[in-house]
Amino acid sequence: MWQYAEFGSYARLRIDGAAERLYFSSDSNTLETVVDDQVLTWRMPQGSEYAVPEPQPLRLQADQTPSAEPTEYLGAAVGTLREATGRLDRRAVLICEKLTRGGCSRRLESWDKDVLRGTLELEPVLNDTQASFLTFSGDDDYLIVASRTKLRILEWQTLDEVASLFVNQVAHAAVSPGLQRAATLDADGTARIWNLADDTRIAQFKLDRQTRAMALSDDNRWLAVLTDGGQIVELYALSPPDLINQACRWLAAPCPNP
């Protein structure tokens, strides 16, 4: 069950096994962690309560099982740079077609099972980290790729750009399903929360653990971070009421009534 943190994050959850992905439900009331062929559903903390029920395991159908393999970086050379997998057999491949003075000339492909859904030519990028950056996010409805100056958020099938964020050289990134917020994580562990409408930064803090995946809730209240090889979920509060509840616990003070 959730354990409320004494400092840093809002709450912490330890998982049996190693999760690869995590998702918020559409109503943001539950968090799903995927371990092998099982989904564990966790109810989100409400207000200042401490008792949270144990997770209810739900078996996935065969065609709904996400890959248990992490996103794989295959090197900055001609050929496949990175592959990413999502739910319902969604898959994306980032390919270096040729090396130029400006970096890899790249092509992005999106696949639904064995059906090619879309292709997109991307500008060359010299930096290997940016050239190979690719991840599913926003309930796997979007792909995030890097260009020279920004992160591009693409609809996963058509690969049409639906939003962008003018940051680069990030280790992880996530967007909320409604495309209101984005989260980025730098190599030094600095996490930033962004308003996608105007690229303004609305929060910044340090993460002390190695991160495997990130997810943002659609109600803009929570950032969930999968750490410690997929065995721990750190939950970070983003909304003022939850931050007040967190501060009250840390100060051992009574929280005001809403």
C-alpha atoms as an extended CHARMM CRD file, in Angstrom:
* protein
*
       258  EXT
         1         1  MET       CA              0.0000000000        0.0000000000        0.0000000000  PROA      1               0.0000000000
         2         2  TRP       CA              0.9940000000        3.6390000000       -0.2500000000  PROA      2               0.0000000000
         3         3  GLN       CA              3.3020000000        4.9040000000        2.4710000000  PROA      3               0.0000000000
         4         4  TYR       CA              3.3630000000        8.6410000000        3.0400000000  PROA      4               0.0000000000
         5         5  ALA       CA              6.8450000000       10.0700000000        2.7170000000  PROA      5               0.0000000000
         6         6  GLU       CA              8.5120000000       12.1320000000        5.4210000000  PROA      6               0.0000000000
         7         7  PHE       CA             10.2870000000       14.2720000000        2.8330000000  PROA      7               0.0000000000
         8         8  GLY       CA             10.6310000000       14.5510000000       -0.9400000000  PROA      8               0.0000000000
         9         9  SER       CA              7.7040000000       12.8000000000       -2.5670000000  PROA      9               0.0000000000
        10        10  TYR       CA              4.0680000000       12.8050000000       -1.4200000000  PROA      10              0.0000000000
        11        11  ALA       CA              3.8350000000        9.0130000000       -1.0950000000  PROA      11              0.0000000000
        12        12  ARG       CA              5.7400000000        5.8750000000       -2.0100000000  PROA      12              0.0000000000
        13        13  LEU       CA              4.6150000000        2.4750000000       -3.2370000000  PROA      13              0.0000000000
        14        14  ARG       CA              6.6770000000       -0.7310000000       -3.2780000000  PROA      14              0.0000000000
        15        15  ILE       CA              5.8370000000       -3.2970000000       -5.9620000000  PROA      15              0.0000000000
        16        16  ASP       CA              6.5030000000       -7.0370000000       -5.9530000000  PROA      16              0.0000000000
        17        17  GLY       CA              8.4330000000       -7.6310000000       -9.1530000000  PROA      17              0.0000000000
        18        18  ALA       CA              9.8550000000       -5.1360000000      -11.6290000000  PROA      18              0.0000000000
        19        19  ALA       CA              7.3400000000       -2.9040000000      -13.4030000000  PROA      19              0.0000000000
        20        20  GLU       CA              8.1880000000       -1.4620000000      -16.8120000000  PROA      20              0.0000000000
        21        21  ARG       CA              5.3260000000        0.9880000000      -17.3670000000  PROA      21              0.0000000000
        22        22  LEU       CA              2.7490000000        2.9020000000      -15.3510000000  PROA      22              0.0000000000
        23        23  TYR       CA             -0.4850000000        4.6550000000      -16.3150000000  PROA      23              0.0000000000
        24        24  PHE       CA             -3.1160000000        6.8250000000      -14.6870000000  PROA      24              0.0000000000
        25        25  SER       CA             -6.7600000000        6.0080000000      -15.2910000000  PROA      25              0.0000000000
        26        26  SER       CA             -8.7930000000        8.4740000000      -17.3570000000  PROA      26              0.0000000000
        27        27  ASP       CA            -10.4350000000        9.8380000000      -14.1800000000  PROA      27              0.0000000000
        28        28  SER       CA             -7.0210000000        9.9950000000      -12.3890000000  PROA      28              0.0000000000
        29        29  ASN       CA             -8.4260000000        8.0460000000       -9.4100000000  PROA      29              0.0000000000
        30        30  THR       CA             -6.2380000000        4.9870000000       -9.9020000000  PROA      30              0.0000000000
        31        31  LEU       CA             -2.7060000000        4.1910000000      -11.0230000000  PROA      31              0.0000000000
        32        32  GLU       CA             -1.8450000000        1.0610000000      -13.0000000000  PROA      32              0.0000000000
        33        33  THR       CA              1.5710000000       -0.6110000000      -12.8780000000  PROA      33              0.0000000000
        34        34  VAL       CA              2.4160000000       -3.3160000000      -15.4100000000  PROA      34              0.0000000000
        35        35  VAL       CA              4.4900000000       -6.2880000000      -14.2100000000  PROA      35              0.0000000000
        36        36  ASP       CA              4.9360000000       -9.0890000000      -16.7420000000  PROA      36              0.0000000000
        37        37  ASP       CA              1.4040000000      -10.0150000000      -17.8580000000  PROA      37              0.0000000000
        38        38  GLN       CA             -0.4320000000       -8.4480000000      -14.9000000000  PROA      38              0.0000000000
        39        39  VAL       CA             -1.8080000000       -4.9980000000      -14.2320000000  PROA      39              0.0000000000
        40        40  LEU       CA             -1.9690000000       -3.9180000000      -10.5950000000  PROA      40              0.0000000000
        41        41  THR       CA             -4.4900000000       -1.1460000000       -9.9660000000  PROA      41              0.0000000000
        42        42  TRP       CA             -3.8300000000        1.1880000000       -7.0410000000  PROA      42              0.0000000000
        43        43  ARG       CA             -6.3090000000        3.7190000000       -5.6600000000  PROA      43              0.0000000000
        44        44  MET       CA             -4.8110000000        7.1750000000       -5.3640000000  PROA      44              0.0000000000
        45        45  PRO       CA             -4.4940000000        8.8270000000       -1.9280000000  PROA      45              0.0000000000
        46        46  GLN       CA             -7.4280000000       11.0510000000       -1.0650000000  PROA      46              0.0000000000
        47        47  GLY       CA             -6.8270000000       14.1770000000        1.0180000000  PROA      47              0.0000000000
        48        48  SER       CA             -4.8750000000       13.3970000000        4.1820000000  PROA      48              0.0000000000
        49        49  GLU       CA             -6.0740000000        9.8180000000        4.6430000000  PROA      49              0.0000000000
        50        50  TYR       CA             -3.4770000000        7.1510000000        5.3820000000  PROA      50              0.0000000000
        51        51  ALA       CA             -5.3060000000        3.8710000000        4.7540000000  PROA      51              0.0000000000
        52        52  VAL       CA             -5.2880000000        2.8470000000        1.0790000000  PROA      52              0.0000000000
        53        53  PRO       CA             -6.5730000000       -0.5820000000       -0.0380000000  PROA      53              0.0000000000
        54        54  GLU       CA             -4.2820000000       -3.2450000000       -1.3980000000  PROA      54              0.0000000000
        55        55  PRO       CA             -4.0530000000       -3.4500000000       -5.2110000000  PROA      55              0.0000000000
        56        56  GLN       CA             -6.4480000000       -5.5920000000       -7.1940000000  PROA      56              0.0000000000
        57        57  PRO       CA             -4.5890000000       -7.6810000000       -9.8180000000  PROA      57              0.0000000000
        58        58  LEU       CA             -6.2480000000       -7.7590000000      -13.2260000000  PROA      58              0.0000000000
        59        59  ARG       CA             -5.1750000000      -10.2030000000      -15.9170000000  PROA      59              0.0000000000
        60        60  LEU       CA             -4.5890000000       -8.6770000000      -19.3330000000  PROA      60              0.0000000000
        61        61  GLN       CA             -5.8830000000      -10.3090000000      -22.4760000000  PROA      61              0.0000000000
        62        62  ALA       CA             -3.1460000000      -11.6370000000      -24.7320000000  PROA      62              0.0000000000
        63        63  ASP       CA             -3.5340000000       -8.8010000000      -27.2450000000  PROA      63              0.0000000000
        64        64  GLN       CA             -3.4490000000       -6.1630000000      -24.4820000000  PROA      64              0.0000000000
        65        65  THR       CA             -0.1880000000       -7.1740000000      -22.8470000000  PROA      65              0.0000000000
        66        66  PRO       CA              2.4910000000       -4.4880000000      -23.1180000000  PROA      66              0.0000000000
        67        67  SER       CA              6.0040000000       -5.6240000000      -23.8310000000  PROA      67              0.0000000000
        68        68  ALA       CA              7.9850000000       -6.2520000000      -20.6510000000  PROA      68              0.0000000000
        69        69  GLU       CA             11.1310000000       -5.1180000000      -22.4520000000  PROA      69              0.0000000000
        70        70  PRO       CA             12.3490000000       -1.5790000000      -21.7430000000  PROA      70              0.0000000000
        71        71  THR       CA             12.7640000000        0.8960000000      -24.5500000000  PROA      71              0.0000000000
        72        72  GLU       CA             15.9990000000       -0.1830000000      -26.1880000000  PROA      72              0.0000000000
        73        73  TYR       CA             18.7340000000        2.1620000000      -27.4210000000  PROA      73              0.0000000000
        74        74  LEU       CA             20.6600000000        0.5230000000      -30.2210000000  PROA      74              0.0000000000
        75        75  GLY       CA             23.3900000000        3.0970000000      -30.8970000000  PROA      75              0.0000000000
        76        76  ALA       CA             23.9530000000        6.1380000000      -33.1140000000  PROA      76              0.0000000000
        77        77  ALA       CA             24.7410000000        4.4310000000      -36.4230000000  PROA      77              0.0000000000
        78        78  VAL       CA             22.9050000000        3.6540000000      -39.6410000000  PROA      78              0.0000000000
        79        79  GLY       CA             19.9960000000        1.3680000000      -38.7520000000  PROA      79              0.0000000000
        80        80  THR       CA             17.5460000000        1.2770000000      -35.8560000000  PROA      80              0.0000000000
        81        81  LEU       CA             18.2920000000        3.8640000000      -33.1780000000  PROA      81              0.0000000000
        82        82  ARG       CA             15.5100000000        3.0040000000      -30.7590000000  PROA      82              0.0000000000
        83        83  GLU       CA             12.3310000000        0.9760000000      -30.4570000000  PROA      83              0.0000000000
        84        84  ALA       CA              9.4380000000        1.7870000000      -28.1230000000  PROA      84              0.0000000000
        85        85  THR       CA              6.4030000000       -0.3470000000      -27.3170000000  PROA      85              0.0000000000
        86        86  GLY       CA              3.0100000000        0.6170000000      -25.9290000000  PROA      86              0.0000000000
        87        87  ARG       CA             -0.2850000000       -0.9870000000      -25.0820000000  PROA      87              0.0000000000
        88        88  LEU       CA             -2.4520000000       -2.9090000000      -27.5460000000  PROA      88              0.0000000000
        89        89  ASP       CA              0.5500000000       -3.8980000000      -29.6800000000  PROA      89              0.0000000000
        90        90  ARG       CA              1.4810000000       -0.3080000000      -30.4630000000  PROA      90              0.0000000000
        91        91  ARG       CA              5.0830000000        0.0330000000      -31.5320000000  PROA      91              0.0000000000
        92        92  ALA       CA              7.3620000000        2.7830000000      -32.8180000000  PROA      92              0.0000000000
        93        93  VAL       CA             10.7830000000        2.5650000000      -34.4700000000  PROA      93              0.0000000000
        94        94  LEU       CA             13.3070000000        5.3780000000      -34.9190000000  PROA      94              0.0000000000
        95        95  ILE       CA             15.7290000000        4.6830000000      -37.7710000000  PROA      95              0.0000000000
        96        96  CYS       CA             18.9600000000        6.3800000000      -38.8340000000  PROA      96              0.0000000000
        97        97  GLU       CA             18.8680000000        6.2370000000      -42.6360000000  PROA      97              0.0000000000
        98        98  LYS       CA             22.2520000000        7.8330000000      -43.2740000000  PROA      98              0.0000000000
        99        99  LEU       CA             24.9370000000        9.8500000000      -41.5160000000  PROA      99              0.0000000000
       100       100  THR       CA             25.3120000000       13.4910000000      -42.5000000000  PROA      100             0.0000000000
       101       101  ARG       CA             27.3820000000       16.4030000000      -41.2320000000  PROA      101             0.0000000000
       102       102  GLY       CA             24.3660000000       17.4640000000      -39.2250000000  PROA      102             0.0000000000
       103       103  GLY       CA             23.8990000000       14.0270000000      -37.6510000000  PROA      103             0.0000000000
       104       104  CYS       CA             21.6640000000       11.0610000000      -38.4400000000  PROA      104             0.0000000000
       105       105  SER       CA             19.0180000000       11.5590000000      -41.0910000000  PROA      105             0.0000000000
       106       106  ARG       CA             16.1280000000        9.9210000000      -39.2510000000  PROA      106             0.0000000000
       107       107  ARG       CA             12.8170000000        8.2380000000      -40.0930000000  PROA      107             0.0000000000
       108       108  LEU       CA             10.0790000000        7.4320000000      -37.5620000000  PROA      108             0.0000000000
       109       109  GLU       CA              7.6530000000        4.5700000000      -38.1220000000  PROA      109             0.0000000000
       110       110  SER       CA              4.5280000000        3.7300000000      -36.1240000000  PROA      110             0.0000000000
       111       111  TRP       CA              3.1530000000        0.1800000000      -36.1590000000  PROA      111             0.0000000000
       112       112  ASP       CA             -0.0970000000       -1.4300000000      -35.0010000000  PROA      112             0.0000000000
       113       113  LYS       CA              0.8230000000       -5.0950000000      -34.6500000000  PROA      113             0.0000000000
       114       114  ASP       CA              2.3130000000       -5.8040000000      -38.1120000000  PROA      114             0.0000000000
       115       115  VAL       CA              0.5380000000       -2.9220000000      -39.8860000000  PROA      115             0.0000000000
       116       116  LEU       CA              2.5390000000        0.2200000000      -40.6700000000  PROA      116             0.0000000000
       117       117  ARG       CA              0.3770000000        3.1830000000      -39.6150000000  PROA      117             0.0000000000
       118       118  GLY       CA              2.6060000000        6.1480000000      -40.3400000000  PROA      118             0.0000000000
       119       119  THR       CA              6.0620000000        7.3630000000      -41.3200000000  PROA      119             0.0000000000
       120       120  LEU       CA              7.7270000000       10.7020000000      -40.6980000000  PROA      120             0.0000000000
       121       121  GLU       CA             11.0650000000       12.0970000000      -41.8300000000  PROA      121             0.0000000000
       122       122  LEU       CA             12.8820000000       13.8990000000      -38.9880000000  PROA      122             0.0000000000
       123       123  GLU       CA             15.6650000000       16.4600000000      -39.1670000000  PROA      123             0.0000000000
       124       124  PRO       CA             19.2190000000       15.3120000000      -38.4090000000  PROA      124             0.0000000000
       125       125  VAL       CA             20.4450000000       15.8040000000      -34.8290000000  PROA      125             0.0000000000
       126       126  LEU       CA             24.1160000000       15.6980000000      -33.8450000000  PROA      126             0.0000000000
       127       127  ASN       CA             23.6140000000       14.8620000000      -30.1640000000  PROA      127             0.0000000000
       128       128  ASP       CA             23.2310000000       11.0810000000      -29.7620000000  PROA      128             0.0000000000
       129       129  THR       CA             20.8470000000       11.4060000000      -26.8130000000  PROA      129             0.0000000000
       130       130  GLN       CA             18.4950000000       13.6970000000      -28.7290000000  PROA      130             0.0000000000
       131       131  ALA       CA             18.8180000000       11.7300000000      -31.9590000000  PROA      131             0.0000000000
       132       132  SER       CA             17.6390000000        8.5170000000      -30.2630000000  PROA      132             0.0000000000
       133       133  PHE       CA             14.9950000000        9.9300000000      -27.8930000000  PROA      133             0.0000000000
       134       134  LEU       CA             11.6460000000        8.1630000000      -28.3470000000  PROA      134             0.0000000000
       135       135  THR       CA              8.8940000000        7.2330000000      -25.8980000000  PROA      135             0.0000000000
       136       136  PHE       CA              5.1620000000        6.5930000000      -25.7000000000  PROA      136             0.0000000000
       137       137  SER       CA              3.1820000000        8.7710000000      -23.2840000000  PROA      137             0.0000000000
       138       138  GLY       CA             -0.2650000000       10.1910000000      -22.4570000000  PROA      138             0.0000000000
       139       139  ASP       CA             -1.8940000000        6.7610000000      -22.0700000000  PROA      139             0.0000000000
       140       140  ASP       CA              0.1840000000        5.6940000000      -25.1000000000  PROA      140             0.0000000000
       141       141  ASP       CA             -1.8240000000        7.9110000000      -27.4490000000  PROA      141             0.0000000000
       142       142  TYR       CA              1.2540000000       10.0240000000      -28.1930000000  PROA      142             0.0000000000
       143       143  LEU       CA              4.8930000000        9.6410000000      -29.1230000000  PROA      143             0.0000000000
       144       144  ILE       CA              7.5990000000       12.0460000000      -27.9520000000  PROA      144             0.0000000000
       145       145  VAL       CA             10.6770000000       12.5750000000      -30.1240000000  PROA      145             0.0000000000
       146       146  ALA       CA             13.4780000000       15.1360000000      -29.9700000000  PROA      146             0.0000000000
       147       147  SER       CA             14.6000000000       17.6290000000      -32.5970000000  PROA      147             0.0000000000
       148       148  ARG       CA             17.5120000000       20.0710000000      -32.4030000000  PROA      148             0.0000000000
       149       149  THR       CA             15.6500000000       22.5950000000      -30.2540000000  PROA      149             0.0000000000
       150       150  LYS       CA             12.5090000000       20.9630000000      -28.8840000000  PROA      150             0.0000000000
       151       151  LEU       CA             10.5380000000       17.8800000000      -27.9750000000  PROA      151             0.0000000000
       152       152  ARG       CA              7.8170000000       17.0610000000      -30.4790000000  PROA      152             0.0000000000
       153       153  ILE       CA              4.5970000000       15.3930000000      -29.2900000000  PROA      153             0.0000000000
       154       154  LEU       CA              3.0190000000       13.3560000000      -32.0770000000  PROA      154             0.0000000000
       155       155  GLU       CA             -0.2630000000       11.4850000000      -32.4430000000  PROA      155             0.0000000000
       156       156  TRP       CA              0.9690000000        7.9070000000      -32.4160000000  PROA      156             0.0000000000
       157       157  GLN       CA             -0.7180000000        6.6490000000      -35.6180000000  PROA      157             0.0000000000
       158       158  THR       CA             -0.6510000000        9.5970000000      -38.0140000000  PROA      158             0.0000000000
       159       159  LEU       CA              2.5180000000       11.1000000000      -36.4910000000  PROA      159             0.0000000000
       160       160  ASP       CA              0.9500000000       14.5620000000      -36.7870000000  PROA      160             0.0000000000
       161       161  GLU       CA              2.5000000000       17.0390000000      -34.3560000000  PROA      161             0.0000000000
       162       162  VAL       CA             -0.0720000000       18.0160000000      -31.7150000000  PROA      162             0.0000000000
       163       163  ALA       CA              2.1890000000       19.9360000000      -29.3090000000  PROA      163             0.0000000000
       164       164  SER       CA              5.8310000000       20.8020000000      -28.7020000000  PROA      164             0.0000000000
       165       165  LEU       CA              8.0960000000       21.8360000000      -25.8560000000  PROA      165             0.0000000000
       166       166  PHE       CA             11.2470000000       23.9000000000      -26.3500000000  PROA      166             0.0000000000
       167       167  VAL       CA             13.6460000000       21.8640000000      -24.2180000000  PROA      167             0.0000000000
       168       168  ASN       CA             16.3510000000       19.4070000000      -25.2390000000  PROA      168             0.0000000000
       169       169  GLN       CA             18.7460000000       16.7760000000      -23.9130000000  PROA      169             0.0000000000
       170       170  VAL       CA             16.2780000000       15.2020000000      -21.4770000000  PROA      170             0.0000000000
       171       171  ALA       CA             16.5350000000       11.6640000000      -20.1120000000  PROA      171             0.0000000000
       172       172  HSD       CA             12.7740000000       11.0840000000      -19.7210000000  PROA      172             0.0000000000
       173       173  ALA       CA              9.5900000000       12.9080000000      -20.6810000000  PROA      173             0.0000000000
       174       174  ALA       CA              5.8390000000       12.4530000000      -20.2660000000  PROA      174             0.0000000000
       175       175  VAL       CA              2.6540000000       14.3040000000      -21.1890000000  PROA      175             0.0000000000
       176       176  SER       CA             -0.7910000000       14.1690000000      -19.6180000000  PROA      176             0.0000000000
       177       177  PRO       CA             -3.5010000000       12.4820000000      -21.7160000000  PROA      177             0.0000000000
       178       178  GLY       CA             -5.2510000000       15.8280000000      -22.2410000000  PROA      178             0.0000000000
       179       179  LEU       CA             -2.0010000000       17.5100000000      -23.3640000000  PROA      179             0.0000000000
       180       180  GLN       CA             -2.2170000000       20.1940000000      -20.6740000000  PROA      180             0.0000000000
       181       181  ARG       CA              1.0160000000       19.3560000000      -18.8490000000  PROA      181             0.0000000000
       182       182  ALA       CA              4.3940000000       17.8470000000      -19.6390000000  PROA      182             0.0000000000
       183       183  ALA       CA              7.1290000000       16.5080000000      -17.3680000000  PROA      183             0.0000000000
       184       184  THR       CA             10.8180000000       16.2890000000      -18.2290000000  PROA      184             0.0000000000
       185       185  LEU       CA             13.7480000000       14.7760000000      -16.3780000000  PROA      185             0.0000000000
       186       186  ASP       CA             17.3330000000       15.8580000000      -17.0170000000  PROA      186             0.0000000000
       187       187  ALA       CA             20.3450000000       13.5770000000      -16.6940000000  PROA      187             0.0000000000
       188       188  ASP       CA             21.2300000000       15.2290000000      -13.3550000000  PROA      188             0.0000000000
       189       189  GLY       CA             17.8580000000       14.2350000000      -11.8570000000  PROA      189             0.0000000000
       190       190  THR       CA             16.1370000000       17.6120000000      -12.1970000000  PROA      190             0.0000000000
       191       191  ALA       CA             12.4210000000       17.1570000000      -12.8910000000  PROA      191             0.0000000000
       192       192  ARG       CA             10.4000000000       19.9860000000      -14.4220000000  PROA      192             0.0000000000
       193       193  ILE       CA              6.6580000000       20.3530000000      -14.9460000000  PROA      193             0.0000000000
       194       194  TRP       CA              5.5300000000       22.4510000000      -17.9110000000  PROA      194             0.0000000000
       195       195  ASN       CA              2.3500000000       24.0720000000      -19.1540000000  PROA      195             0.0000000000
       196       196  LEU       CA              2.1910000000       22.9140000000      -22.7630000000  PROA      196             0.0000000000
       197       197  ALA       CA             -0.0080000000       25.8150000000      -23.8530000000  PROA      197             0.0000000000
       198       198  ASP       CA              2.7640000000       28.3900000000      -23.4510000000  PROA      198             0.0000000000
       199       199  ASP       CA              5.9490000000       26.4200000000      -22.5530000000  PROA      199             0.0000000000
       200       200  THR       CA              6.0380000000       27.9370000000      -19.0630000000  PROA      200             0.0000000000
       201       201  ARG       CA              7.6830000000       26.0010000000      -16.2300000000  PROA      201             0.0000000000
       202       202  ILE       CA              5.3380000000       25.6070000000      -13.2830000000  PROA      202             0.0000000000
       203       203  ALA       CA              7.4170000000       23.3790000000      -10.9660000000  PROA      203             0.0000000000
       204       204  GLN       CA             10.9640000000       22.0820000000      -10.5330000000  PROA      204             0.0000000000
       205       205  PHE       CA             12.4730000000       19.6040000000       -8.0550000000  PROA      205             0.0000000000
       206       206  LYS       CA             15.1810000000       16.9700000000       -7.7350000000  PROA      206             0.0000000000
       207       207  LEU       CA             14.6900000000       13.2130000000       -8.0130000000  PROA      207             0.0000000000
       208       208  ASP       CA             17.1920000000       11.1640000000       -6.0140000000  PROA      208             0.0000000000
       209       209  ARG       CA             16.5580000000        7.7380000000       -7.5490000000  PROA      209             0.0000000000
       210       210  GLN       CA             17.2750000000        6.3120000000      -10.9750000000  PROA      210             0.0000000000
       211       211  THR       CA             14.1200000000        6.6440000000      -13.0710000000  PROA      211             0.0000000000
       212       212  ARG       CA             12.6320000000        4.0480000000      -15.4180000000  PROA      212             0.0000000000
       213       213  ALA       CA              9.3600000000        5.7300000000      -16.4660000000  PROA      213             0.0000000000
       214       214  MET       CA              7.1110000000        8.7240000000      -15.6960000000  PROA      214             0.0000000000
       215       215  ALA       CA              3.3780000000        9.4370000000      -15.9500000000  PROA      215             0.0000000000
       216       216  LEU       CA              1.2000000000       12.5290000000      -15.4240000000  PROA      216             0.0000000000
       217       217  SER       CA             -2.4180000000       12.3790000000      -14.2900000000  PROA      217             0.0000000000
       218       218  ASP       CA             -5.0210000000       14.0880000000      -16.4840000000  PROA      218             0.0000000000
       219       219  ASP       CA             -6.3400000000       16.1690000000      -13.5690000000  PROA      219             0.0000000000
       220       220  ASN       CA             -2.8760000000       17.7800000000      -13.1820000000  PROA      220             0.0000000000
       221       221  ARG       CA             -2.5690000000       16.6140000000       -9.5520000000  PROA      221             0.0000000000
       222       222  TRP       CA              0.1120000000       13.9370000000       -9.7510000000  PROA      222             0.0000000000
       223       223  LEU       CA              3.4350000000       12.9440000000      -11.2410000000  PROA      223             0.0000000000
       224       224  ALA       CA              4.2310000000        9.2450000000      -10.7980000000  PROA      224             0.0000000000
       225       225  VAL       CA              7.8550000000        8.1300000000      -11.2140000000  PROA      225             0.0000000000
       226       226  LEU       CA              8.9240000000        4.4890000000      -11.5230000000  PROA      226             0.0000000000
       227       227  THR       CA             12.3050000000        4.0080000000       -9.8040000000  PROA      227             0.0000000000
       228       228  ASP       CA             14.6400000000        1.3870000000       -8.2920000000  PROA      228             0.0000000000
       229       229  GLY       CA             14.5170000000       -0.9600000000      -11.2570000000  PROA      229             0.0000000000
       230       230  GLY       CA             10.7190000000       -0.7850000000      -11.4200000000  PROA      230             0.0000000000
       231       231  GLN       CA             10.1140000000       -1.7740000000       -7.7960000000  PROA      231             0.0000000000
       232       232  ILE       CA              9.1130000000        1.6030000000       -6.3380000000  PROA      232             0.0000000000
       233       233  VAL       CA              6.6360000000        4.2640000000       -7.4550000000  PROA      233             0.0000000000
       234       234  GLU       CA              7.2710000000        7.7630000000       -6.1290000000  PROA      234             0.0000000000
       235       235  LEU       CA              4.1920000000       10.0010000000       -6.1860000000  PROA      235             0.0000000000
       236       236  TYR       CA              4.7140000000       13.7650000000       -6.3700000000  PROA      236             0.0000000000
       237       237  ALA       CA              1.9370000000       16.2560000000       -5.6340000000  PROA      237             0.0000000000
       238       238  LEU       CA              1.4680000000       19.1020000000       -8.1060000000  PROA      238             0.0000000000
       239       239  SER       CA             -1.7770000000       20.7940000000       -7.0030000000  PROA      239             0.0000000000
       240       240  PRO       CA             -1.9720000000       23.3540000000       -4.1410000000  PROA      240             0.0000000000
       241       241  PRO       CA             -4.4140000000       21.3250000000       -1.9320000000  PROA      241             0.0000000000
       242       242  ASP       CA             -2.2020000000       18.2230000000       -2.0810000000  PROA      242             0.0000000000
       243       243  LEU       CA              0.9290000000       20.2770000000       -1.4460000000  PROA      243             0.0000000000
       244       244  ILE       CA             -0.7660000000       21.8000000000        1.6200000000  PROA      244             0.0000000000
       245       245  ASN       CA             -1.6700000000       18.3340000000        2.9290000000  PROA      245             0.0000000000
       246       246  GLN       CA              1.9210000000       17.2300000000        2.3560000000  PROA      246             0.0000000000
       247       247  ALA       CA              3.3270000000       20.2460000000        4.2150000000  PROA      247             0.0000000000
       248       248  CYS       CA              0.9290000000       19.6840000000        7.1210000000  PROA      248             0.0000000000
       249       249  ARG       CA              2.1490000000       16.0860000000        7.5200000000  PROA      249             0.0000000000
       250       250  TRP       CA              5.7850000000       17.1130000000        7.4060000000  PROA      250             0.0000000000
       251       251  LEU       CA              5.1660000000       19.8060000000       10.0200000000  PROA      251             0.0000000000
       252       252  ALA       CA              2.9300000000       17.5160000000       12.1150000000  PROA      252             0.0000000000
       253       253  ALA       CA              0.3280000000       20.2820000000       12.0130000000  PROA      253             0.0000000000
       254       254  PRO       CA             -3.4450000000       20.0290000000       11.5120000000  PROA      254             0.0000000000
       255       255  CYS       CA             -4.4910000000       20.6940000000        7.9470000000  PROA      255             0.0000000000
       256       256  PRO       CA             -7.1230000000       23.3710000000        7.2570000000  PROA      256             0.0000000000
       257       257  ASN       CA            -10.5150000000       22.2170000000        6.0820000000  PROA      257             0.0000000000
       258       258  PRO       CA            -11.0390000000       22.7930000000        2.3420000000  PROA      258             0.0000000000
